[in-house]
Amino acid sequence: MEREALGMIYSVNNFQHYMLGKNFIFHVDHSTLLYLVSKASLTGKLARWTLLFQEFELDIIHQPGAQHAVVDYLSRLVSEEVPT
């Protein structure tokens, strides 16, 4: 869960100038990440992450891993070319 949350933190930090004032959606495959935005009392780094997310208008949508059709598209890409 923490690695995917760190991915969300990384993307928000790097692209915050594009995301401020816009509504955007994170599609995640860990339902525990929904806990970050719905839990009222958090402590430690989860509280810091939640404060960061509160600056933005974001929605987190849970999709089970089987429904992510193109997540690993580049790693599963098969080339029909014969290497020379």
Secondary structure, DSSP 4 states (H G I P E B T S, - for coil): -HHHHHHHHHHHHHTHHHHTT-EEEEEES-GGGHHHHH-S---HHHHHHHHHHTTSEEEEEE--GGG-SSTTHHHH----SPP-
